Amino acid sequence: MTPRASARSSCEVGRSKTRCWASSASVCLPWAICRLCSLTGCCASLRSFWKVGLTDLLLSSLVSILPSCPNLKTLSLEGNPLPEGSFYKLIPEDSTLAHVSLRNNSIDDAAAWQLGQALSTLTTANRSLVSLTLSFNHIGDVGANHIAQGLRLNRSLLSLSLAHNQIGDKGAARLAEVLGPFALTHTEVVERRRLLLEKESQERSRVRHEVKADRPSSLVSNTTIDKLQPTKQGKNVAKKKEPQRKEERGQVGSPSLGGVPSGPAFMLAKKEDVKQAKKTLTTPEQKIVRGKGAKSGNKEKRNQPLEPEVPELTEIMNPLLEQAEHREGKVFLPGNRVLINLNLTRNQITEQGLRAFLVAVENQQQQWSKASTGAKGQTGLLRLSLGKNQFPAESETFARIQELMLPRDPLTKQGPKDEEQSVPA
């Protein structure tokens, strides 16, 4: 075979392998991830699956093997639109994924509703997801409303990108609303009252348990000794009466009427006197003091209650139990102050939507300035990207938002950068 023919054949083999991979990549994807997860350190480098022909059925297979990959924290499935939009299955309540990127997947408002439900509901919430990228999709105002609903009771998500979507002023207003104090619905108020009653009941049972554990055991032992002492003394009195009866019988059977016994009766009486004298030397009270007193002391040492070592558990408090404010007949929560990065670049937000964000930013600024009242780990937005929307470049509202966010933005110290490049899309 000539070199040219061998080169042509190798190229054909290479093209066939490429076509084979393109057709079977979607079939082998779950198996490949499982094999990579079985290798040490491979999960950290497993990041992107761009346009691998993913389907809803294969995504379900992928989700089923994720529990066997606890080290897999970052997953990018970009360029894989699904007809049923099953991406919400990646972030259930027990998910271990921390970073998920779903760019360019044709996610619409219906799929956004499922993602919002996965972020949080009244009774469930995802507690592992840190960043979620939903840019370059088809999410409108309705979908933004669903995402905002999921942010109400979610306290784990730190970064959310909704850049390059179709979100207008209504969706922007709903997203801005959850960043500041918002009123609870009737259903949420009922659930809050139930949780408060449950917490109060647990607190009462814990206090009763602590009081019972702190009670000294010596009190119990003393009461038991006091109950046992009369019975023992009664037995000793009965033993005393028996020799007296024997003496009386001996005296009745003696021939001498003057009370001075003689013969066998005299010997029996003498033996009884000796026994009685020995008993008087060790009275029952002395026995109790010597024997039982020492034993009770030992019991006090042995039965001394030991303080149990209770490990400090870092529980994530339910947002419905946060400190609330009552006004105008409604219950207001302080809002989501865990989200620190929100990217809404290149949407359809106008001046009206900017004003809603300005109110939220000013409210968070006031809360942030009060360090004593701010919750630990809840600082509020550090970066808000609103550039290239449908408002004039000389907008005073946008300038005011930038003025408030500039001191808090950690990326400003790295020099001026393009807004879309500085924040992950």
Backbone hydrogen bonds, N-H to C=O, Kabsch-Sander energy under -0.5 kcal/mol:
donor,donor_aa,acceptor,acceptor_aa,energy
6,S,2,T,-2.5
7,A,3,P,-2.3
8,R,4,R,-2.4
9,S,5,A,-2.6
10,S,6,S,-2.3
11,C,7,A,-2.1
12,E,8,R,-2.2
13,V,9,S,-2.3
14,G,10,S,-2.5
15,R,11,C,-2.6
16,S,12,E,-2.3
17,K,13,V,-2.4
18,T,14,G,-2.1
19,R,15,R,-2.5
20,C,16,S,-2.5
21,W,17,K,-2.6
22,A,18,T,-2.5
23,S,19,R,-1.9
24,S,20,C,-2.3
25,A,21,W,-1.7
28,C,24,S,-2.3
29,L,25,A,-1.1
32,A,28,C,-3.2
33,I,29,L,-2.4
34,C,30,P,-2.2
35,R,31,W,-2.3
36,L,32,A,-2.5
37,C,33,I,-2.4
38,S,34,C,-1.1
39,L,35,R,-0.5
39,L,36,L,-1.1
42,C,39,L,-1.2
45,S,41,G,-0.6
45,S,42,C,-0.6
46,L,42,C,-0.8
47,R,45,S,-0.9
49,F,76,S,-2.2
51,K,49,F,-0.6
51,K,78,E,-2.1
59,L,55,T,-2.3
60,S,56,D,-1.8
61,S,57,L,-1.6
62,L,58,L,-2.4
63,V,59,L,-2.7
64,S,60,S,-1.8
65,I,61,S,-1.0
65,I,62,L,-0.6
66,L,62,L,-0.8
66,L,63,V,-0.5
68,S,65,I,-1.1
69,C,66,L,-2.2
72,L,69,C,-1.5
73,K,71,N,-0.9
75,L,99,H,-2.4
76,S,47,R,-2.4
77,L,75,L,-0.5
77,L,101,S,-2.2
79,G,103,R,-2.0
80,N,77,L,-0.6
82,L,105,N,-0.6
88,Y,85,G,-0.6
89,K,86,S,-1.7
90,L,87,F,-1.9
91,I,88,Y,-1.4
95,S,92,P,-1.4
98,A,73,K,-2.4
99,H,73,K,-2.6
100,V,131,S,-2.0
101,S,75,L,-1.9
102,L,133,T,-2.8
104,N,135,S,-1.5
105,N,102,L,-0.6
106,S,136,F,-0.5
112,A,108,D,-2.1
113,W,109,D,-1.8
114,Q,110,A,-1.4
115,L,111,A,-2.0
116,G,112,A,-2.5
117,Q,113,W,-2.1
118,A,114,Q,-1.7
119,L,115,L,-1.7
120,S,116,G,-1.8
121,T,124,T,-3.4
126,N,119,L,-2.0
127,R,93,E,-0.7
130,V,98,A,-3.1
131,S,98,A,-2.1
132,L,159,S,-2.1
133,T,100,V,-2.1
134,L,132,L,-0.6
134,L,161,S,-2.7
135,S,425,A,-0.6
136,F,163,A,-1.8
137,N,164,H,-0.8
138,H,107,I,-2.1
144,A,140,G,-2.4
145,N,141,D,-2.0
146,H,142,V,-1.7
147,I,143,G,-2.2
148,A,144,A,-2.6
149,Q,145,N,-2.0
150,G,146,H,-1.7
151,L,147,I,-1.3
152,R,148,A,-0.8
152,R,149,Q,-0.7
158,L,130,V,-2.9
159,S,130,V,-2.1
160,L,341,N,-2.2
161,S,132,L,-2.1
162,L,160,L,-0.5
162,L,343,N,-3.2
164,H,345,T,-2.6
165,N,346,R,-0.6
166,Q,139,I,-2.6
172,A,168,G,-2.2
173,A,169,D,-2.5
174,R,170,K,-1.8
175,L,171,G,-2.0
176,A,172,A,-2.5
177,E,173,A,-1.8
178,V,174,R,-1.2
179,L,175,L,-0.5
179,L,176,A,-0.7
180,G,176,A,-0.6
180,G,177,E,-1.0
182,F,333,L,-1.2
184,L,331,V,-2.8
189,V,185,T,-2.3
190,V,186,H,-2.2
191,E,187,T,-2.1
192,R,188,E,-2.3
193,R,189,V,-2.3
194,R,190,V,-2.0
195,L,191,E,-2.3
196,L,192,R,-2.3
197,L,193,R,-2.3
198,E,194,R,-2.2
199,K,195,L,-2.5
200,E,196,L,-2.4
201,S,197,L,-2.2
202,Q,198,E,-2.1
203,E,199,K,-2.1
204,R,200,E,-2.1
205,S,201,S,-2.1
206,R,202,Q,-2.0
207,V,203,E,-2.2
208,R,204,R,-2.4
209,H,205,S,-1.9
210,E,206,R,-2.2
211,V,207,V,-2.4
212,K,208,R,-2.2
213,A,209,H,-2.1
214,D,210,E,-2.1
215,R,211,V,-0.8
219,L,216,P,-0.7
221,S,217,S,-1.6
222,N,218,S,-2.4
223,T,219,L,-1.8
224,T,220,V,-1.8
225,I,221,S,-2.1
226,D,222,N,-2.5
227,K,223,T,-1.8
228,L,224,T,-1.7
229,Q,225,I,-2.2
231,T,227,K,-0.5
232,K,228,L,-1.8
233,Q,229,Q,-2.5
234,G,230,P,-2.1
235,K,231,T,-1.7
236,N,232,K,-2.0
237,V,233,Q,-2.2
238,A,234,G,-1.8
239,K,235,K,-1.9
240,K,236,N,-1.8
241,K,237,V,-1.9
242,E,238,A,-1.4
244,Q,240,K,-1.2
245,R,241,K,-2.1
246,K,242,E,-1.9
247,E,243,P,-2.5
248,E,244,Q,-2.5
249,R,245,R,-2.2
250,G,246,K,-2.3
251,Q,247,E,-2.6
252,V,248,E,-2.2
253,G,249,R,-1.9
254,S,250,G,-0.5
254,S,251,Q,-0.8
259,G,256,S,-0.6
265,A,262,S,-0.6
267,M,263,G,-1.6
268,L,264,P,-2.4
269,A,265,A,-2.2
270,K,266,F,-2.0
271,K,267,M,-2.1
272,E,268,L,-2.3
273,D,269,A,-2.0
274,V,270,K,-2.1
275,K,271,K,-2.3
276,Q,272,E,-2.4
277,A,273,D,-2.4
278,K,274,V,-2.0
279,K,275,K,-2.0
280,T,276,Q,-1.9
281,L,277,A,-1.1
282,T,278,K,-1.1
283,T,281,L,-0.6
287,K,283,T,-1.9
288,I,284,P,-2.2
289,V,285,E,-2.2
290,R,286,Q,-2.7
291,G,287,K,-2.7
292,K,287,K,-0.7
293,G,288,I,-1.6
294,A,290,R,-1.0
295,K,291,G,-2.0
296,S,292,K,-2.7
297,G,293,G,-1.7
298,N,294,A,-2.1
299,K,295,K,-2.6
300,E,296,S,-2.1
301,K,297,G,-1.6
302,R,298,N,-2.8
303,N,299,K,-3.7
304,Q,301,K,-0.6
310,V,308,P,-0.9
313,L,311,P,-0.6
315,E,313,L,-1.2
317,M,315,E,-0.7
321,L,318,N,-2.5
322,E,319,P,-1.6
325,E,332,F,-2.5
327,R,325,E,-0.6
327,R,330,K,-1.9
330,K,327,R,-1.8
332,F,325,E,-3.0
332,F,330,K,-0.5
333,L,182,F,-2.3
336,N,178,V,-3.3
337,R,335,G,-0.9
340,I,158,L,-2.2
341,N,158,L,-1.9
342,L,383,R,-1.9
343,N,160,L,-2.2
344,L,342,L,-0.6
344,L,385,S,-2.9
346,R,387,G,-1.9
348,Q,167,I,-2.8
354,L,350,T,-1.7
355,R,351,E,-1.8
356,A,352,Q,-1.3
357,F,353,G,-1.6
358,L,354,L,-2.2
359,V,355,R,-2.0
360,A,356,A,-1.6
361,V,357,F,-2.6
362,E,358,L,-2.5
363,N,359,V,-2.0
364,Q,360,A,-2.3
365,Q,361,V,-2.2
366,Q,362,E,-1.9
367,Q,363,N,-2.1
368,W,364,Q,-2.6
369,S,365,Q,-1.8
370,K,366,Q,-1.0
371,A,369,S,-1.4
373,T,370,K,-0.5
374,G,370,K,-1.3
378,Q,375,A,-1.8
379,T,377,G,-0.6
380,G,337,R,-2.5
382,L,340,I,-2.5
383,R,340,I,-1.9
385,S,342,L,-2.5
386,L,384,L,-0.7
390,Q,349,I,-1.2
391,F,389,N,-0.9
395,S,392,P,-1.5
399,A,395,S,-1.9
400,R,396,E,-2.4
401,I,397,T,-2.1
402,Q,398,F,-2.3
403,E,399,A,-2.0
404,L,400,R,-1.9
405,M,401,I,-2.2
406,L,402,Q,-2.1
408,R,405,M,-0.7
409,D,405,M,-1.5
409,D,406,L,-0.5
412,T,409,D,-1.0
414,Q,411,L,-1.1
415,G,412,T,-1.3
422,S,418,D,-2.3
423,V,419,E,-0.8
